[in-house]
């Protein structure tokens, strides 16, 4: 009983679904507030994202006519499952570095694609040409960032020689964080760019492109399924920086002053992401792919080469 | 009779009987084929459970070149045998419905059953010449099966496949003779050659060419997509998707586990071939417009993972490669069978002409989704697990480049299957395809069974690993593991699946609170326009044109379309040049022919004098 109980609590309450969604929604408020201040607006109050979700929950669900809409409705849940599981794994391992829970780095990388996959499936199953267009763009974007992202993450693996999180965290505790090495810094920069694309934030909000294709994959969504997408996205905004901190920046610590330091690390990453979002125009999909497979990948390979020679 | 002969003799005899049964009593033939394959499957299970069996029978003897009819069933060969039986059964059942209206049914079942017999012979034989004999029979049967497609393309496809496979089988024959020269024996269980000398390397490469061509790895892969253009779909599901993979990778694994003592250099060669196969074939698959051809490129691409896994030379990697061989056979067969179901109902596999079949063919759709997620390695399905094992081995031998290639290849695979799912099942249905129905039970159950296996081998992957694959490489798990935890890797499929189901429930509760049950249907919103659905249909074939048009890729794709990476095409070109040179010698003048003859006679005489 006990063996089944703990994972369930982890997954549902802390640090899984409930915790991640609350912090994620707060993070999305930070995003909106900072964006508003950059644009000389006042911005919403802190509870706005929560109210938005509640309101969507109360709205009617409309599905495209003429089919059973099963995958149309299941797709949002896929993303929610993925991000919740990733967040649970990351936090359990950070809270208790010696433990083994569910999976290693490869597992996390795979689970991280589930939210994107959810958007793609939702868009493709929405019976709308704009949705299909958005889905194909999202898929191409995934291909674009996945290559440099993998190279950047495995730069760390080359350095550490293991893909277990306890080793990654342990190594950084003993030998200092990855950001002390030139290769680590380069990989970190690449990973931040890819994070921006993973979150489909400007300049990579090509799949949605509200002004052009009416937010693409989401065009047919309304009510609770749309709320789940919004929630998933907010949770990603929380989970992805935590992942980067775990891999590159020594992980999360919770004792005494370290707790403040952990919060600062996260806020710093969040602000970087928001600032990139607010100071760039949207790319076209071919430009984005050329950028990600060109300069970004070359940079990532450079980092990998540095790691192989021991820097 | 020794029980090892049953899986060879029963299907072979049943095949003969199929030839004798008159064309009209189709049912008898189908029942006979089903009974024979069920029998083979059951016998194979018995052999697997029985442990190690031998059959020794001297046959031909030329000095130490002893071709003995030796059969041996042990852990590895009998588990492959079991899957051969299983796929035979699945395809035979499916074909009963698929080939119902076809007038080549008689020969079809004969060839099918003989193929089962030949494949069983390959995995059971303990003598290299016997192995080669069965191997060659399987190649010829594949040629015959492809020609049953009955179109002009079929015979071209059959010719191409036979040329490439025949050529590589020659290499295998040469390799076996060399192996005999080095090792002094033809018995597989007695040979163990150390790599080191140049001659041993050449021998290994020659043997490996045979195995890799059968499995369909780059650069000897091009017969697979060619065959897809002409062969009946169940044939594709049966041979290139499952049996040829089992045989090719079985031989490759035997080569690197038993026949040769591998070293790092050859392992590296295999790994490079594997990585190129993954990326090259999946990039080709991305831009295909035909469902069968697209699937055939994936049949090539997935071999890369197996070769990569075996090339690592560490137990986890080999285990991953072998497990991937099984998993690939399962989901690829499932995919080809569902493509066949679509073809049967829609009469086309052209992705442009398909669309929106999800509600019309829910079973086919469901299994295709599961198989697509498996092949793309989405956790917790089976493809994820075997790929994950291969990744672990690559981490443990510190090969990040191959690791990235493999993982990126899996993202590309996902992209390609999103295109398939969209173009065939989602999207708007063309008006021509209205009124389409789901396939019947005989065609549906094989697909469903395979899809269930995909799920089962995913969330409970420890069991097949423990029962079938671990023992082959001497890797024993302690007790019944609830998670697979190795020195530097961790994945608990059962716990993860359980948590995912909990997550799904959370989502469903959210939907319940949001009253999703009481949803309203509305027309798709396209900027407020009300348009004809055939007009607004977006075909999935254009999904990745962006990639095709990226500056670095356009040239490569154009070259690939011209056949620059196809040894058959290149060999054909070279051959044509040679023939033209020889043609020029034929000037039709008697005196020049006479002088050629005289020169030849002179050379012969000279040689005989020596």
Interface residues (C-beta under 8 A of the other chain):
Chain A: X7 X8 X11 X12 X17 X56 X57 X58 X59 X60 X61 X62 X63 X64 X65 X66 X67 X68 X69 X71 X73 X76 X77 X80 X81 X84 X85 X88 X100 X102 X103 X104 X106 X107 X109 X110 X111 X113 X114 X117 X120 X121 X124 X125 X126 X127 X128 X129 X130 X131 X132 X133 X135 X136 X139 X140 X142 X143 X146 X147 X150 X151 X154 X155 X157 X158 X161 X162 X163 X164 X167 X214 X219 X220 X223 X224 X225 X227 X228 X285 X286 X289 X290 X293 X304
Chain B: X356 X358 X359 X362 X369 X377 X378 X379 X384 X388 X391 X392 X395 X398 X400 X403 X404 X407 X408 X411 X412 X414 X415 X418 X419 X421 X422 X426 X427 X428 X483 X485 X488 X489 X490 X491 X492 X495 X496 X498 X499 X500 X502 X503 X504 X506 X507 X508 X510 X511 X513 X514 X515 X516 X518 X519 X520 X521 X522 X523 X524 X525 X526 X527 X536 X537 X538 X540 X542 X543 X544 X546 X547 X549 X550 X551
